[in-house]
Amino acid sequence: MEIHIKYTGIEPGTELKEYIQKRLKFLDKIVPQTELWQKGPREAVHTWVEIGKVTRHHQRGLVWYAECQLKMPGKQSIRVTSTNYDLGAALDEVKEDLFRLLKKEREKWLAITKRGHRKRE
């Protein structure tokens, strides 16, 4: 799995990169399960993360945002965004929403395979 990080309005640092990778580490456990969903050749899963400030002139308010887009092979991409007072809290919200959506997709796939569902034409 590849993680691409984009920084907007802030300086990139090793601590910030490690924190993002730590928060998205759960994808390493979930993504191999999602490979079962696809038929045909295996493709890489790509993750794009963008973090930064909403604007430069804010002194108070929801200043930080985090956005994560996950592109799985054979599926539509999953995109989650969050805005918060704290960058860490925004990343945590993105992580929770992404986990919830992936779990929902997995449950759909399990329900379809258990039923032996065929596409209607």
TASULSUL-V564497 format. One record per helix or strand. SS is the DSSP state (@ for helix, = for strand). FROM is the first residue (numbers start at 0). TO is the last residue. Records with the same first field share a line. If there is no record, write none. Layout:
# TASULSUL-V564497
SS = FROM-TO + FROM-TO
This chain:
# TASULSUL-V564497
= = 1-7 + 45-52 + 63-70 + 77-83
@ = 13-22 + 26-36 + 86-114
